[in-house]
Amino acid sequence: MKTWTLVWLILLVLALGGFSLMTFLITVNGYGELRDIFRKLGRRKD
Amino acid sequence: MNLSPFDLAIIGLYLLFIFYSGSIVKRFVKNIDDFLLAGRSMGLHLGLASLVSSEIGIITFMYLAEAGYRSGLVALTIGLPFFIVLLFLGKTGFIIKPLMDMKIATVPELFQKTYGPGVRLACGLFMAVGGLLNFGVFPRVEAQFINALTGIPQKYLLTTMLVLLTIVLIYTVLGGMVSVILTNYIQFILLALGMIFITVLGLTKIGWGPLVATVQSEFGRSGVDPFAPGSSFGWTFVLWQLLFQLSVLTIAPYIAMRIFSSKDTRTGRRILTRSSILFFGRAVIPVFWGILALTYFASAKPADPLQALPLMIGRLVPKGILGIVFVSFLAASMSTYSSYLLSWSSVISQDIIGVAWERLTGRKVPERTQMLITRLTMAGIILFLIWWSFFFRSGELLFFYLMMAVNIFLAGTLVSAVFGIYLRKESLGLLRARPLGAYLAFGLGAFPTVWFFLPAHPPVSQLGAWSYVFALGGMVVGSVINNLVRPLRTEEAGR
């Protein structure tokens, strides 16, 4: 039972850590991609 | 009411922003070329935000948390198949790559090309039944969540459902491609931060030690060890879920439309690989919330297990922050509803009505009529959601109900797609994939799932795994018979 408890704790830490890291990457890089889209659209408008 | 005036103001501001974003974006998007340019420019990270925000809704939190609440730590197993399958799909491009290379946007379109319009129509029918049974419980469960979280009495469930559906409908109608890209990005950030915040808050306020002790006292060994006798989360579950997730992540229209609309095959595969980490968290974190709720209410459990999560969040999160948390949940749901509504209405209007129309009249549906049919279908789906929400009750875990509903079409569709893509060569002789094989794969694959809806049935994981065996058997037997009775004509072979 102790081994399984440890397995679930590691799983939770990996899930939360991985999810937080991906959230950070998407927030930062997604903003850049979004800015690019609007820049392209703005240029076409001019 | 658990919400303070500040919380209500936050919710109001968020809704205003979401609806106003459409008109901000309209300044940039003047015509169809701008619209298409925006779609083609969607890169890896916006693609990921779009996929994840449309695949996480209040319903996701509710069914996963219920699994944790009613089964203990073993329910965390749910996260592993997502991770393994997405990593496999991203690295190998299995099914996804050939479809994207063929410029095919949906699996029913593949069936039209490989098996003919009849199989596309059959697939559309199975998809519509399974999809609507799955989608049909969303409004009630989500309204229950909102009422428990905010402190609105449950007798106002219908009112909450109607308000929720109205907001979603306005959001769906107003949202063009660019405003969806923008709002999905913002919604992703909100829901992800909300998820991280609640997990950390729950862990610090409740603690890991008390959580383990509660699981052991409630379930004994079967709450911790997935291979304990009588566990619903052992090898059969993992096997079924690997096949199930392989089907959902390649076939389900709401996921396929996100992957297939990425700018190239490479980006599509990178989205899948990276999303393995996000989908792993998407499954594990809410299951963990359910176990937190079990620990929190260990001495005085709420009558309905589905209420445990929102009640815990309503009590743990301080007023003033609750509005922000509520907005993150609402954000999660709006993109999910919108994506499901568009997907299922397009399956009904294009893969069922469109194909039937073409077969009956010999002509394609005129564009204006197609638009009218799609709108009427959307209205019909909304009415069905309200009706089914009140009609259906299940003693099973909501997780199993939702999985089995879509399982009606998944096994047959996966087997037919794999055979249609990889096993169409002439050298295969009698085993070459043929329409009768696809029809039998759909029919037999759905059989174990139909059994689930009857009062007495074997364990759900067994039924789920058997549906794939049945579908495979149907495809092989049907194709052999088809090849024997009606060998392939030259014009069909060229399709």
Boltz contact constraints between the chains, C-beta under 6 A:
constraints:
  - contact:
      token1: [A, 1]
      token2: [B, 224]
      max_distance: 6.0
  - contact:
      token1: [A, 4]
      token2: [B, 224]
      max_distance: 6.0
  - contact:
      token1: [A, 4]
      token2: [B, 225]
      max_distance: 6.0
  - contact:
      token1: [A, 5]
      token2: [B, 212]
      max_distance: 6.0
  - contact:
      token1: [A, 8]
      token2: [B, 73]
      max_distance: 6.0
  - contact:
      token1: [A, 8]
      token2: [B, 76]
      max_distance: 6.0
  - contact:
      token1: [A, 11]
      token2: [B, 76]
      max_distance: 6.0
  - contact:
      token1: [A, 12]
      token2: [B, 288]
      max_distance: 6.0
  - contact:
      token1: [A, 15]
      token2: [B, 280]
      max_distance: 6.0
  - contact:
      token1: [A, 15]
      token2: [B, 281]
      max_distance: 6.0
  - contact:
      token1: [A, 15]
      token2: [B, 284]
      max_distance: 6.0
  - contact:
      token1: [A, 16]
      token2: [B, 199]
      max_distance: 6.0
  - contact:
      token1: [A, 18]
      token2: [B, 277]
      max_distance: 6.0
  - contact:
      token1: [A, 18]
      token2: [B, 281]
      max_distance: 6.0
  - contact:
      token1: [A, 19]
      token2: [B, 281]
      max_distance: 6.0
  - contact:
      token1: [A, 20]
      token2: [B, 196]
      max_distance: 6.0
  - contact:
      token1: [A, 22]
      token2: [B, 277]
      max_distance: 6.0
  - contact:
      token1: [A, 22]
      token2: [B, 278]
      max_distance: 6.0
  - contact:
      token1: [A, 23]
      token2: [B, 192]
      max_distance: 6.0
  - contact:
      token1: [A, 26]
      token2: [B, 45]
      max_distance: 6.0
  - contact:
      token1: [A, 26]
      token2: [B, 48]
      max_distance: 6.0
  - contact:
      token1: [A, 26]
      token2: [B, 49]
      max_distance: 6.0
  - contact:
      token1: [A, 27]
      token2: [B, 189]
      max_distance: 6.0
  - contact:
      token1: [A, 29]
      token2: [B, 45]
      max_distance: 6.0
  - contact:
      token1: [A, 30]
      token2: [B, 45]
      max_distance: 6.0
  - contact:
      token1: [A, 30]
      token2: [B, 46]
      max_distance: 6.0
  - contact:
      token1: [A, 30]
      token2: [B, 49]
      max_distance: 6.0
  - contact:
      token1: [A, 30]
      token2: [B, 185]
      max_distance: 6.0
  - contact:
      token1: [A, 33]
      token2: [B, 43]
      max_distance: 6.0
  - contact:
      token1: [A, 33]
      token2: [B, 45]
      max_distance: 6.0
  - contact:
      token1: [A, 33]
      token2: [B, 46]
      max_distance: 6.0
  - contact:
      token1: [A, 34]
      token2: [B, 185]
      max_distance: 6.0
  - contact:
      token1: [A, 37]
      token2: [B, 38]
      max_distance: 6.0
  - contact:
      token1: [A, 37]
      token2: [B, 41]
      max_distance: 6.0
  - contact:
      token1: [A, 41]
      token2: [B, 28]
      max_distance: 6.0
  - contact:
      token1: [A, 41]
      token2: [B, 34]
      max_distance: 6.0
